[in-house]
């Protein structure tokens, strides 16, 4: 019964082809060639990776292992700031090294922690000239504080440079000069 109904309502007429039918063959749209005759796509000129080396923090300049962080926490000097807490410990190397942390408890969500770490790394990187002026070399651990999320780069950078400036005047990390009210403090 159902098959009779389907046979009755089937059209036996051929459909007429549409005028602007899209064809999948090579005769279709001549505006967009396909296959081997297609010209290579234009793209932005590749960035020379050696040009980026000046913007990177080399592996030798980073604290990477947990033991290195713990050594700085346990034996180093702590300096409290508005945007960061800095731990410094003299090292016997020829370079300043840095480690950056942003905890879930202090900062919150992953995208906020990543932004905080980027700001601290960039503050360290942009302060290279000031760091090189310090005769002693240190291991630095920069802990992000929640207030860094509401600041642009210039404020954490200024605070870090202030800490470095104070360190430049001191002979060692243990003899940092005392701070006045309202400045970066020690604990």
N, CA and C atoms as an extended XYZ file, in Angstrom:
561
Properties=species:S:1:pos:R:3:atomname:S:1:resname:S:1:resid:I:1 pbc="F F F"
N         0.804       -1.175        0.000 N   UNK     1
C         0.000        0.000        0.000 CA  UNK     1
C         0.860        1.256        0.000 C   UNK     1
N         1.873        1.254        0.821 N   UNK     2
C         2.759        2.409        0.859 CA  UNK     2
C         3.535        2.543       -0.430 C   UNK     2
N         3.951        1.452       -1.031 N   UNK     3
C         4.709        1.511       -2.279 CA  UNK     3
C         3.861        2.065       -3.418 C   UNK     3
N         2.556        1.797       -3.432 N   UNK     4
C         1.680        2.351       -4.455 CA  UNK     4
C         1.631        3.873       -4.341 C   UNK     4
N         1.556        4.351       -3.127 N   UNK     5
C         1.501        5.795       -2.902 CA  UNK     5
C         2.787        6.465       -3.385 C   UNK     5
N         3.958        5.869       -3.105 N   UNK     6
C         5.231        6.436       -3.527 CA  UNK     6
C         5.340        6.447       -5.032 C   UNK     6
N         4.872        5.391       -5.705 N   UNK     7
C         4.940        5.335       -7.167 CA  UNK     7
C         4.011        6.355       -7.808 C   UNK     7
N         2.878        6.604       -7.201 N   UNK     8
C         1.940        7.579       -7.737 CA  UNK     8
C         2.493        8.996       -7.692 C   UNK     8
N         3.231        9.329       -6.640 N   UNK     9
C         3.686       10.696       -6.433 CA  UNK     9
C         5.102       10.956       -6.928 C   UNK     9
N         5.684       10.009       -7.615 N   UNK    10
C         7.012       10.227       -8.178 CA  UNK    10
C         6.892       10.954       -9.499 C   UNK    10
N         7.742       11.927       -9.676 N   UNK    11
C         7.729       12.671      -10.924 CA  UNK    11
C         8.590       11.952      -11.947 C   UNK    11
N         8.119       11.878      -13.158 N   UNK    12
C         8.887       11.247      -14.221 CA  UNK    12
C         9.584       12.270      -15.095 C   UNK    12
N         9.369       13.540      -14.808 N   UNK    13
C         9.999       14.595      -15.602 CA  UNK    13
C        11.450       14.774      -15.171 C   UNK    13
N        12.295       15.047      -16.130 N   UNK    14
C        13.691       15.385      -15.836 CA  UNK    14
C        13.749       16.838      -15.405 C   UNK    14
N        14.596       17.146      -14.387 N   UNK    15
C        14.751       18.531      -13.963 CA  UNK    15
C        15.642       19.246      -14.957 C   UNK    15
N        15.333       20.520      -15.204 N   UNK    16
C        16.170       21.304      -16.105 CA  UNK    16
C        17.390       21.787      -15.332 C   UNK    16
N        18.557       21.794      -15.937 N   UNK    17
C        19.749       22.246      -15.219 CA  UNK    17
C        19.671       23.744      -14.929 C   UNK    17
N        20.190       24.118      -13.788 N   UNK    18
C        20.200       25.538      -13.423 CA  UNK    18
C        21.273       26.230      -14.231 C   UNK    18
N        21.056       27.519      -14.439 N   UNK    19
C        22.004       28.275      -15.261 CA  UNK    19
C        23.363       28.417      -14.594 C   UNK    19
N        23.388       28.718      -13.296 N   UNK    20
C        24.662       28.965      -12.607 CA  UNK    20
C        24.965       27.827      -11.633 C   UNK    20
N        24.889       26.634      -12.130 N   UNK    21
C        25.169       25.487      -11.276 CA  UNK    21
C        26.663       25.452      -10.955 C   UNK    21
N        26.985       25.075       -9.728 N   UNK    22
C        28.388       25.000       -9.304 CA  UNK    22
C        28.923       23.644       -9.723 C   UNK    22
N        29.999       23.670      -10.467 N   UNK    23
C        30.590       22.423      -10.933 CA  UNK    23
C        31.853       22.122      -10.144 C   UNK    23
N        32.081       20.878       -9.859 N   UNK    24
C        33.237       20.465       -9.087 CA  UNK    24
C        34.452       20.206       -9.953 C   UNK    24
N        34.291       20.247      -11.244 N   UNK    25
C        35.411       19.896      -12.113 CA  UNK    25
C        36.334       21.085      -12.342 C   UNK    25
N        37.382       20.864      -13.109 N   UNK    26
C        38.328       21.926      -13.407 CA  UNK    26
C        37.728       22.971      -14.340 C   UNK    26
N        36.559       22.683      -14.941 N   UNK    27
C        35.911       23.643      -15.836 CA  UNK    27
C        34.988       24.585      -15.070 C   UNK    27
N        34.895       24.413      -13.775 N   UNK    28
C        33.972       25.203      -12.964 CA  UNK    28
C        34.349       26.666      -12.905 C   UNK    28
N        34.789       27.116      -11.775 N   UNK    29
C        35.078       28.520      -11.557 CA  UNK    29
C        36.519       28.799      -11.976 C   UNK    29
N        36.701       29.532      -13.039 N   UNK    30
C        38.041       29.824      -13.545 CA  UNK    30
C        38.776       30.835      -12.676 C   UNK    30
N        38.020       31.516      -11.837 N   UNK    31
C        38.631       32.525      -10.984 CA  UNK    31
C        39.540       31.883       -9.933 C   UNK    31
N        39.245       30.659       -9.522 N   UNK    32
C        40.007       29.977       -8.480 CA  UNK    32
C        40.632       28.710       -9.044 C   UNK    32
N        41.817       28.794       -9.587 N   UNK    33
C        42.434       27.580      -10.119 CA  UNK    33
C        42.784       26.614       -9.000 C   UNK    33
N        42.704       25.331       -9.326 N   UNK    34
C        43.065       24.334       -8.335 CA  UNK    34
C        44.110       23.410       -8.931 C   UNK    34
N        44.746       22.679       -8.105 N   UNK    35
C        45.732       21.727       -8.576 CA  UNK    35
C        47.101       22.354       -8.750 C   UNK    35
N        47.951       21.713       -9.566 N   UNK    36
C        49.342       22.151       -9.685 CA  UNK    36
C        49.502       23.514      -10.354 C   UNK    36
N        48.502       23.964      -11.139 N   UNK    37
C        48.655       25.257      -11.787 CA  UNK    37
C        48.316       26.425      -10.867 C   UNK    37
N        47.854       26.133       -9.664 N   UNK    38
C        47.500       27.191       -8.722 CA  UNK    38
C        48.768       27.904       -8.244 C   UNK    38
N        48.760       29.235       -8.210 N   UNK    39
C        49.938       29.957       -7.714 CA  UNK    39
C        50.082       29.762       -6.212 C   UNK    39
N        51.294       29.814       -5.689 N   UNK    40
C        51.460       29.666       -4.243 CA  UNK    40
C        50.777       30.814       -3.512 C   UNK    40
N        50.210       30.503       -2.385 N   UNK    41
C        49.519       31.531       -1.612 CA  UNK    41
C        50.518       32.528       -1.060 C   UNK    41
N        50.067       33.771       -1.019 N   UNK    42
C        50.920       34.802       -0.434 CA  UNK    42
C        50.781       34.731        1.070 C   UNK    42
N        51.866       34.935        1.777 N   UNK    43
C        51.819       34.954        3.225 CA  UNK    43
C        52.840       35.950        3.737 C   UNK    43
N        52.713       36.259        4.988 N   UNK    44
C        53.632       37.216        5.589 CA  UNK    44
C        55.044       36.650        5.538 C   UNK    44
N        55.994       37.538        5.394 N   UNK    45
C        57.378       37.111        5.334 CA  UNK    45
C        57.763       36.464        6.658 C   UNK    45
N        58.446       35.353        6.585 N   UNK    46
C        58.825       34.626        7.791 CA  UNK    46
C        59.742       35.479        8.652 C   UNK    46
N        59.519       35.410        9.950 N   UNK    47
C        60.332       36.162       10.889 CA  UNK    47
C        61.630       35.412       11.116 C   UNK    47
N        62.719       36.112       11.042 N   UNK    48
C        64.018       35.515       11.276 CA  UNK    48
C        64.134       35.179       12.760 C   UNK    48
N        64.311       33.913       13.089 N   UNK    49
C        64.343       33.502       14.491 CA  UNK    49
C        65.539       34.086       15.233 C   UNK    49
N        66.620       34.366       14.530 N   UNK    50
C        67.767       34.964       15.219 CA  UNK    50
C        67.467       36.389       15.641 C   UNK    50
N        66.532       37.051       14.971 N   UNK    51
C        66.148       38.408       15.369 CA  UNK    51
C        65.372       38.388       16.675 C   UNK    51
N        64.710       37.271       16.969 N   UNK    52
C        63.922       37.167       18.188 CA  UNK    52
C        64.770       36.838       19.411 C   UNK    52
N        65.996       36.432       19.216 N   UNK    53
C        66.827       36.028       20.355 CA  UNK    53
C        67.020       37.150       21.360 C   UNK    53
N        67.020       38.389       20.912 N   UNK    54
C        67.163       39.505       21.840 CA  UNK    54
C        65.959       39.669       22.742 C   UNK    54
N        64.822       39.109       22.340 N   UNK    55
C        63.600       39.238       23.117 CA  UNK    55
C        63.348       38.047       24.022 C   UNK    55
N        64.139       37.012       23.890 N   UNK    56
C        63.929       35.815       24.676 CA  UNK    56
C        64.781       35.838       25.933 C   UNK    56
N        64.355       35.054       26.883 N   UNK    57
C        65.134       34.846       28.087 CA  UNK    57
C        65.824       33.502       27.911 C   UNK    57
N        67.150       33.487       27.747 N   UNK    58
C        67.839       32.211       27.488 CA  UNK    58
C        67.679       31.230       28.650 C   UNK    58
N        67.819       29.962       28.359 N   UNK    59
C        67.651       28.924       29.378 CA  UNK    59
C        68.629       29.094       30.533 C   UNK    59
N        69.819       29.583       30.215 N   UNK    60
C        70.825       29.761       31.280 CA  UNK    60
C        70.399       30.844       32.267 C   UNK    60
N        69.477       31.705       31.873 N   UNK    61
C        69.041       32.814       32.723 CA  UNK    61
C        67.776       32.487       33.502 C   UNK    61
N        67.356       31.225       33.484 N   UNK    62
C        66.125       30.855       34.158 CA  UNK    62
C        66.373       29.843       35.263 C   UNK    62
N        65.618       29.967       36.327 N   UNK    63
C        65.569       28.916       37.336 CA  UNK    63
C        64.495       27.955       36.858 C   UNK    63
N        64.848       26.677       36.753 N   UNK    64
C        63.890       25.748       36.168 CA  UNK    64
C        63.506       24.605       37.092 C   UNK    64
N        64.357       24.268       38.022 N   UNK    65
C        64.072       23.130       38.891 CA  UNK    65
C        63.515       23.584       40.238 C   UNK    65
N        62.689       22.764       40.798 N   UNK    66
C        62.067       23.067       42.089 CA  UNK    66
C        63.122       23.295       43.170 C   UNK    66
N        64.179       22.522       43.132 N   UNK    67
C        65.243       22.648       44.134 CA  UNK    67
C        65.884       24.039       44.086 C   UNK    67
N        66.014       24.595       42.895 N   UNK    68
C        66.591       25.939       42.770 CA  UNK    68
C        65.669       26.982       43.402 C   UNK    68
N        64.370       26.833       43.171 N   UNK    69
C        63.412       27.751       43.782 CA  UNK    69
C        63.449       27.635       45.305 C   UNK    69
N        63.442       26.406       45.803 N   UNK    70
C        63.441       26.186       47.249 CA  UNK    70
C        64.693       26.750       47.906 C   UNK    70
N        65.838       26.615       47.241 N   UNK    71
C        67.085       27.159       47.781 CA  UNK    71
C        66.990       28.679       47.937 C   UNK    71
N        66.410       29.344       46.949 N   UNK    72
C        66.265       30.800       47.019 CA  UNK    72
C        65.262       31.180       48.101 C   UNK    72
N        64.159       30.436       48.216 N   UNK    73
C        63.167       30.727       49.254 CA  UNK    73
C        63.761       30.575       50.652 C   UNK    73
N        64.523       29.505       50.862 N   UNK    74
C        65.028       29.202       52.198 CA  UNK    74
C        66.200       30.088       52.600 C   UNK    74
N        67.107       30.369       51.673 N   UNK    75
C        68.339       31.073       52.034 CA  UNK    75
C        68.374       32.526       51.570 C   UNK    75
N        67.427       32.927       50.763 N   UNK    76
C        67.476       34.258       50.178 CA  UNK    76
C        66.817       35.324       51.022 C   UNK    76
N        66.892       36.532       50.515 N   UNK    77
C        66.307       37.702       51.156 CA  UNK    77
C        64.952       37.992       50.515 C   UNK    77
N        63.973       38.343       51.315 N   UNK    78
C        62.618       38.595       50.824 CA  UNK    78
C        62.341       40.089       50.804 C   UNK    78
N        61.799       40.570       49.689 N   UNK    79
C        61.431       41.977       49.552 CA  UNK    79
C        59.989       42.031       49.078 C   UNK    79
N        59.127       42.680       49.866 N   UNK    80
C        57.713       42.796       49.529 CA  UNK    80
C        57.485       44.031       48.679 C   UNK    80
N        56.696       43.885       47.649 N   UNK    81
C        56.304       45.010       46.815 CA  UNK    81
C        54.803       45.018       46.633 C   UNK    81
N        54.326       45.996       45.937 N   UNK    82
C        52.890       46.104       45.707 CA  UNK    82
C        52.419       45.065       44.684 C   UNK    82
N        53.225       44.808       43.660 N   UNK    83
C        52.835       43.906       42.584 CA  UNK    83
C        53.539       42.561       42.645 C   UNK    83
N        54.586       42.471       43.446 N   UNK    84
C        55.365       41.234       43.491 CA  UNK    84
C        56.080       41.095       44.826 C   UNK    84
N        56.394       39.862       45.133 N   UNK    85
C        57.289       39.563       46.243 CA  UNK    85
C        58.544       39.003       45.604 C   UNK    85
N        59.689       39.580       45.962 N   UNK    86
C        60.957       39.195       45.339 CA  UNK    86
C        61.822       38.486       46.368 C   UNK    86
N        62.367       37.353       45.984 N   UNK    87
C        63.349       36.630       46.782 CA  UNK    87
C        64.653       36.671       46.001 C   UNK    87
N        65.741       37.072       46.660 N   UNK    88
C        67.031       37.124       45.977 CA  UNK    88
C        68.084       36.387       46.796 C   UNK    88
N        68.974       35.728       46.069 N   UNK    89
C        70.055       34.997       46.691 CA  UNK    89
C        71.276       35.121       45.792 C   UNK    89
N        72.417       35.553       46.341 N   UNK    90
C        73.621       35.645       45.503 CA  UNK    90
C        73.991       34.271       44.939 C   UNK    90
N        74.385       34.259       43.681 N   UNK    91
C        74.863       33.019       43.086 CA  UNK    91
C        76.317       33.206       42.667 C   UNK    91
N        76.984       32.143       42.329 N   UNK    92
C        78.395       32.221       41.940 CA  UNK    92
C        78.548       32.089       40.438 C   UNK    92
N        77.525       32.475       39.713 N   UNK    93
C        77.553       32.387       38.261 CA  UNK    93
C        77.871       33.752       37.668 C   UNK    93
N        77.950       33.803       36.365 N   UNK    94
C        78.234       35.065       35.686 CA  UNK    94
C        76.969       35.732       35.173 C   UNK    94
N        75.813       35.172       35.508 N   UNK    95
C        74.538       35.699       35.016 CA  UNK    95
C        73.547       35.865       36.141 C   UNK    95
N        72.644       36.806       35.931 N   UNK    96
C        71.467       36.908       36.784 CA  UNK    96
C        70.499       35.839       36.291 C   UNK    96
N        69.860       35.126       37.211 N   UNK    97
C        68.874       34.132       36.817 CA  UNK    97
C        67.548       34.469       37.479 C   UNK    97
N        66.457       34.100       36.817 N   UNK    98
C        65.134       34.438       37.339 CA  UNK    98
C        64.214       33.228       37.282 C   UNK    98
N        63.331       33.159       38.251 N   UNK    99
C        62.237       32.203       38.265 CA  UNK    99
C        60.976       32.986       38.603 C   UNK    99
N        59.888       32.678       37.949 N   UNK   100
C        58.644       33.425       38.134 CA  UNK   100
C        57.547       32.467       38.559 C   UNK   100
N        56.778       32.868       39.579 N   UNK   101
C        55.657       32.052       40.028 CA  UNK   101
C        54.411       32.907       40.159 C   UNK   101
N        53.290       32.278       39.936 N   UNK   102
C        51.983       32.901       40.153 CA  UNK   102
C        51.055       31.772       40.602 C   UNK   102
N        50.715       31.761       41.869 N   UNK   103
C        49.951       30.642       42.410 CA  UNK   103
C        48.455       30.816       42.186 C   UNK   103
N        47.787       29.694       42.181 N   UNK   104
C        46.335       29.695       42.008 CA  UNK   104
C        45.659       30.376       43.198 C   UNK   104
N        46.218       30.196       44.375 N   UNK   105
C        45.645       30.795       45.575 CA  UNK   105
C        45.751       32.318       45.531 C   UNK   105
N        46.889       32.832       45.089 N   UNK   106
C        47.112       34.276       45.090 CA  UNK   106
C        46.484       34.968       43.886 C   UNK   106
N        46.527       34.343       42.720 N   UNK   107
C        46.120       35.008       41.482 CA  UNK   107
C        44.757       34.527       40.996 C   UNK   107
N        44.550       33.222       40.952 N   UNK   108
C        43.265       32.719       40.485 CA  UNK   108
C        43.392       31.907       39.217 C   UNK   108
N        42.579       32.242       38.233 N   UNK   109
C        42.452       31.439       37.017 CA  UNK   109
C        43.729       31.404       36.197 C   UNK   109
N        43.826       30.393       35.345 N   UNK   110
C        45.044       30.146       34.568 CA  UNK   110
C        45.398       31.319       33.667 C   UNK   110
N        44.413       31.934       33.021 N   UNK   111
C        44.752       33.043       32.126 CA  UNK   111
C        45.271       34.243       32.907 C   UNK   111
N        44.807       34.422       34.151 N   UNK   112
C        45.333       35.499       34.998 CA  UNK   112
C        46.753       35.178       35.455 C   UNK   112
N        47.002       33.916       35.800 N   UNK   113
C        48.354       33.519       36.213 CA  UNK   113
C        49.337       33.688       35.067 C   UNK   113
N        48.924       33.308       33.867 N   UNK   114
C        49.811       33.457       32.706 CA  UNK   114
C        50.129       34.918       32.437 C   UNK   114
N        49.152       35.795       32.544 N   UNK   115
C        49.386       37.229       32.322 CA  UNK   115
C        50.345       37.784       33.377 C   UNK   115
N        50.128       37.390       34.623 N   UNK   116
C        50.994       37.866       35.705 CA  UNK   116
C        52.437       37.416       35.471 C   UNK   116
N        52.627       36.170       35.068 N   UNK   117
C        53.982       35.673       34.814 CA  UNK   117
C        54.617       36.390       33.626 C   UNK   117
N        53.829       36.659       32.588 N   UNK   118
C        54.365       37.400       31.433 CA  UNK   118
C        54.822       38.797       31.854 C   UNK   118
N        54.032       39.470       32.685 N   UNK   119
C        54.414       40.814       33.130 CA  UNK   119
C        55.708       40.783       33.949 C   UNK   119
N        55.848       39.797       34.819 N   UNK   120
C        57.059       39.708       35.637 CA  UNK   120
C        58.282       39.344       34.800 C   UNK   120
N        58.125       38.414       33.874 N   UNK   121
C        59.252       38.059       32.995 CA  UNK   121
C        59.686       39.258       32.163 C   UNK   121
N        58.707       39.998       31.654 N   UNK   122
C        59.022       41.153       30.826 CA  UNK   122
C        59.682       42.251       31.659 C   UNK   122
N        59.268       42.421       32.895 N   UNK   123
C        59.917       43.390       33.783 CA  UNK   123
C        61.389       43.027       33.983 C   UNK   123
N        61.643       41.755       34.176 N   UNK   124
C        63.025       41.300       34.340 CA  UNK   124
C        63.819       41.526       33.058 C   UNK   124
N        63.226       41.163       31.920 N   UNK   125
C        63.923       41.283       30.636 CA  UNK   125
C        64.231       42.744       30.293 C   UNK   125
N        63.290       43.634       30.550 N   UNK   126
C        63.504       45.047       30.227 CA  UNK   126
C        64.462       45.738       31.191 C   UNK   126
N        64.741       45.103       32.296 N   UNK   127
C        65.659       45.677       33.284 CA  UNK   127
C        67.068       45.117       33.143 C   UNK   127
N        67.394       44.542       32.015 N   UNK   128
C        68.717       43.949       31.793 CA  UNK   128
C        69.847       44.933       32.063 C   UNK   128
N        69.728       46.150       31.573 N   UNK   129
C        70.805       47.132       31.755 CA  UNK   129
C        71.035       47.410       33.239 C   UNK   129
N        69.969       47.568       33.991 N   UNK   130
C        70.093       47.823       35.434 CA  UNK   130
C        70.663       46.602       36.150 C   UNK   130
N        70.253       45.415       35.730 N   UNK   131
C        70.757       44.197       36.354 CA  UNK   131
C        72.242       43.991       36.064 C   UNK   131
N        72.659       44.328       34.850 N   UNK   132
C        74.071       44.175       34.500 CA  UNK   132
C        74.956       45.164       35.246 C   UNK   132
N        74.377       46.261       35.727 N   UNK   133
C        75.151       47.260       36.471 CA  UNK   133
C        75.439       46.803       37.904 C   UNK   133
N        74.743       45.783       38.379 N   UNK   134
C        74.992       45.254       39.727 CA  UNK   134
C        76.235       44.380       39.655 C   UNK   134
N        77.230       44.635       40.502 N   UNK   135
C        78.457       43.831       40.429 CA  UNK   135
C        78.232       42.355       40.786 C   UNK   135
N        77.420       42.083       41.793 N   UNK   136
C        77.151       40.696       42.184 CA  UNK   136
C        76.012       40.145       41.326 C   UNK   136
N        76.007       38.838       41.148 N   UNK   137
C        74.958       38.176       40.382 CA  UNK   137
C        74.049       37.417       41.340 C   UNK   137
N        72.763       37.420       41.044 N   UNK   138
C        71.767       36.860       41.947 CA  UNK   138
C        70.844       35.887       41.226 C   UNK   138
N        70.248       35.008       42.037 N   UNK   139
C        69.104       34.221       41.606 CA  UNK   139
C        67.877       34.958       42.127 C   UNK   139
N        66.953       35.247       41.247 N   UNK   140
C        65.745       36.001       41.576 CA  UNK   140
C        64.540       35.080       41.458 C   UNK   140
N        63.657       35.119       42.446 N   UNK   141
C        62.349       34.471       42.325 CA  UNK   141
C        61.319       35.575       42.499 C   UNK   141
N        60.499       35.760       41.476 N   UNK   142
C        59.471       36.793       41.486 CA  UNK   142
C        58.115       36.117       41.657 C   UNK   142
N        57.454       36.408       42.774 N   UNK   143
C        56.118       35.874       43.035 CA  UNK   143
C        55.100       36.959       42.742 C   UNK   143
N        54.148       36.661       41.883 N   UNK   144
C        53.127       37.636       41.513 CA  UNK   144
C        52.128       37.821       42.647 C   UNK   144
N        51.669       39.050       42.805 N   UNK   145
C        50.591       39.358       43.744 CA  UNK   145
C        49.357       39.744       42.939 C   UNK   145
N        48.208       39.612       43.524 N   UNK   146
C        46.943       39.826       42.813 CA  UNK   146
C        46.844       41.213       42.187 C   UNK   146
N        47.427       42.214       42.801 N   UNK   147
C        47.312       43.584       42.284 CA  UNK   147
C        47.975       43.759       40.915 C   UNK   147
N        48.834       42.828       40.509 N   UNK   148
C        49.494       42.950       39.205 CA  UNK   148
C        48.484       42.798       38.060 C   UNK   148
N        47.361       42.145       38.333 N   UNK   149
C        46.356       41.938       37.289 CA  UNK   149
C        45.688       43.236       36.857 C   UNK   149
N        45.718       44.234       37.713 N   UNK   150
C        45.040       45.499       37.428 CA  UNK   150
C        46.012       46.574       36.968 C   UNK   150
N        47.217       46.180       36.618 N   UNK   151
C        48.249       47.142       36.218 CA  UNK   151
C        48.759       46.824       34.825 C   UNK   151
N        49.214       47.856       34.153 N   UNK   152
C        49.907       47.683       32.878 CA  UNK   152
C        51.366       47.404       33.190 C   UNK   152
N        52.164       47.154       32.185 N   UNK   153
C        53.563       46.773       32.359 CA  UNK   153
C        54.388       47.851       33.049 C   UNK   153
N        54.083       49.122       32.832 N   UNK   154
C        54.937       50.194       33.355 CA  UNK   154
C        55.043       50.193       34.874 C   UNK   154
N        53.974       49.856       35.593 N   UNK   155
C        54.024       49.881       37.061 CA  UNK   155
C        54.853       48.737       37.653 C   UNK   155
N        54.630       47.477       37.242 N   UNK   156
C        55.518       46.424       37.761 CA  UNK   156
C        56.970       46.624       37.340 C   UNK   156
N        57.183       47.162       36.146 N   UNK   157
C        58.540       47.434       35.675 CA  UNK   157
C        59.213       48.482       36.559 C   UNK   157
N        58.490       49.547       36.878 N   UNK   158
C        59.047       50.595       37.742 CA  UNK   158
C        59.355       50.038       39.135 C   UNK   158
N        58.463       49.198       39.662 N   UNK   159
C        58.708       48.614       40.981 CA  UNK   159
C        59.939       47.703       40.955 C   UNK   159
N        60.064       46.886       39.919 N   UNK   160
C        61.221       45.999       39.832 CA  UNK   160
C        62.512       46.804       39.698 C   UNK   160
N        62.490       47.841       38.881 N   UNK   161
C        63.689       48.676       38.729 CA  UNK   161
C        64.042       49.384       40.036 C   UNK   161
N        63.036       49.736       40.835 N   UNK   162
C        63.298       50.343       42.139 CA  UNK   162
C        64.012       49.346       43.049 C   UNK   162
N        63.576       48.104       43.029 N   UNK   163
C        64.222       47.064       43.839 CA  UNK   163
C        65.663       46.853       43.370 C   UNK   163
N        65.855       46.798       42.072 N   UNK   164
C        67.200       46.614       41.515 CA  UNK   164
C        68.084       47.811       41.876 C   UNK   164
N        67.524       49.010       41.829 N   UNK   165
C        68.283       50.213       42.198 CA  UNK   165
C        68.733       50.186       43.643 C   UNK   165
N        67.866       49.710       44.522 N   UNK   166
C        68.240       49.587       45.936 CA  UNK   166
C        69.333       48.553       46.117 C   UNK   166
N        69.251       47.496       45.342 N   UNK   167
C        70.242       46.426       45.428 CA  UNK   167
C        71.591       46.888       44.890 C   UNK   167
N        71.552       47.756       43.898 N   UNK   168
C        72.788       48.263       43.284 CA  UNK   168
C        73.613       49.041       44.309 C   UNK   168
N        72.923       49.769       45.187 N   UNK   169
C        73.621       50.548       46.207 CA  UNK   169
C        74.141       49.695       47.354 C   UNK   169
N        73.532       48.535       47.598 N   UNK   170
C        73.956       47.658       48.690 CA  UNK   170
C        75.102       46.778       48.221 C   UNK   170
N        75.928       46.352       49.166 N   UNK   171
C        77.062       45.499       48.812 CA  UNK   171
C        76.643       44.048       48.642 C   UNK   171
N        75.624       43.610       49.369 N   UNK   172
C        75.124       42.245       49.213 CA  UNK   172
C        73.627       42.241       49.497 C   UNK   172
N        73.000       41.133       49.225 N   UNK   173
C        71.555       41.032       49.421 CA  UNK   173
C        71.183       41.121       50.893 C   UNK   173
N        72.103       40.763       51.776 N   UNK   174
C        71.807       40.789       53.205 CA  UNK   174
C        71.979       42.177       53.809 C   UNK   174
N        72.562       43.108       53.081 N   UNK   175
C        72.757       44.455       53.613 CA  UNK   175
C        71.948       45.481       52.823 C   UNK   175
N        70.730       45.125       52.465 N   UNK   176
C        69.882       46.070       51.753 CA  UNK   176
C        69.565       47.254       52.655 C   UNK   176
N        69.574       48.467       52.113 N   UNK   177
C        69.248       49.619       52.931 CA  UNK   177
C        67.795       49.584       53.376 C   UNK   177
N        67.492       50.154       54.545 N   UNK   178
C        66.108       50.158       55.016 CA  UNK   178
C        65.243       51.029       54.110 C   UNK   178
N        63.956       50.719       54.101 N   UNK   179
C        63.033       51.471       53.253 CA  UNK   179
C        62.231       52.445       54.101 C   UNK   179
N        61.784       53.519       53.451 N   UNK   180
C        60.901       54.450       54.127 CA  UNK   180
C        59.469       54.013       53.911 C   UNK   180
N        58.534       54.600       54.630 N   UNK   181
C        57.125       54.249       54.494 CA  UNK   181
C        56.652       54.484       53.068 C   UNK   181
N        55.834       53.596       52.571 N   UNK   182
C        55.247       53.759       51.248 CA  UNK   182
C        56.097       53.186       50.115 C   UNK   182
N        57.323       52.800       50.387 N   UNK   183
C        58.164       52.198       49.363 CA  UNK   183
C        58.072       50.692       49.441 C   UNK   183
N        58.799       50.065       48.589 N   UNK   184
C        58.864       48.616       48.592 CA  UNK   184
C        59.466       48.178       49.918 C   UNK   184
N        58.832       47.258       50.594 N   UNK   185
C        59.284       46.879       51.927 CA  UNK   185
C        59.908       45.504       51.968 C   UNK   185
N        60.589       45.243       53.065 N   UNK   186
C        61.189       43.928       53.310 CA  UNK   186
C        60.413       43.254       54.402 C   UNK   186
N        60.616       41.985       54.509 N   UNK   187
C        59.973       41.232       55.574 CA  UNK   187
C        60.968       40.341       56.249 C   UNK   187
